Amino acid sequence: MIPEEKIVIEKIENMREEIVEFLQNLVKMPSEVPPGKYREISKFIESKMLEVGIKTQRKKNNVIGEIGNETGPSLIFYAHLDTDAPFNGWTKNPYGGEKIDNKIYGRGACDDKSCIAAEIYAVKALQDSGFNFNGKLFVTAVINEEIGGILGADYIVNKGLVKGDACLIGDSLCDYPVAYRAGTFQISFIIKGIRRHAQGWPDLPSPNRNKYSGINAINKMLPIMNFLMELQEELKYKETKYPIHPDMPSKISSVNLTLMEGGVSVNSVPDKCVLHCLINTIPEQDMAALKSRILKFIEDLKKKDPDLDIRVQIPIYIEPEITDINSDFALIVKDVYKTIYNEEREFKIILPTTDATFFHQKGIETILIGTIRGDNNIHSVDEFVYVEDLINLTKIYALTALNYLK
């Protein structure tokens, strides 16, 4: 550990309670999407950045901070301020920000408000240590990550509001840096049927039907669901070669039937059925071939069944992404992890997609870090973050900037 790193780490240790309190205040501000009411929290984050000495602007409630100069490389810190909805079943107040047994509870405490607190206080530690930036650092807190990044990372990157040589994405698993990311696509099937009285004119094959019979949209969806489950059975035989995080169970591509809607009453033939499916693919999987196979199955099904009225939509399609782990930036991140954990930590793969794709598509070298563990209950009830993971993440942000922009 070089002397400058030791000074910065000591600054962060001395700010523990301040970092925790700031995160608690963030959790107390609802920012789930939908509905996406971000004004209060974005203004609060902006005020904290200004207090730390970061020049800021807010664009569509994205907070974009900037510090440093044009004399060297540029680095982007990323975190998102929106959260999943709290839903029912919590035993803690989802907006309480309670600290219990070195855990901070609340919706977004881990995903992803911990990363906002960490990135801002990383800059504060550098400032308080008298660090001079040889280059530029962007500090961002963006919206809408939970719904695909529209008007969030997508907007700030493609509008040129942030530009960088490298990006540290704070929205990932803790203890290991992530350089490999799976691909994903969302595919939705919308079937239209004919509503009729379910007892008088049910959807039955000939000769037990006439021109007044209903067409059951839910029944029409069953072959598609069966096909997708058979596809999952095939996919389980191909595992990724990239190392996974200890808390990540799967090494294979997955087919997730995530949401289904259909029918209006128990006594009516359902005239509509919608099935949403999320398919995550390991980097070794041919996504295009997988998509084509599904679409061909639908076309063949339509030929066999003239009563099948179906539309297929693919609103999200993200290819796998691989970062060079031997670049200067990657080696700096790896050294930082060794400093924090006193041992080598190899780069891992994560299967969930993130806003990293928008930076990667612009040719910005992107590595993910974070505070997420398997037991943090993100997108579930009683979400929390460990205080120690929050503090370690702050150190990772700070030491990466220290070594990349010194």
PyMOL commands that set and color helices and strands:
alter all, ss='L'
color gray80, all
select helices_A, chain A and resi 3-14+16-27+39-52+113-128+145-147+153-158+217-235+287-304+328-341+356-361+387-404
alter helices_A, ss='H'
color red, helices_A
select strands_A, chain A and resi 55-59+62-68+74-78+99-100+103-105+136-141+166-173+178-181+183-192+254-262+272-281+309-318+321-322+348-350+365-372+384-386
alter strands_A, ss='S'
color yellow, strands_A
deselect
rebuild
show_as cartoon
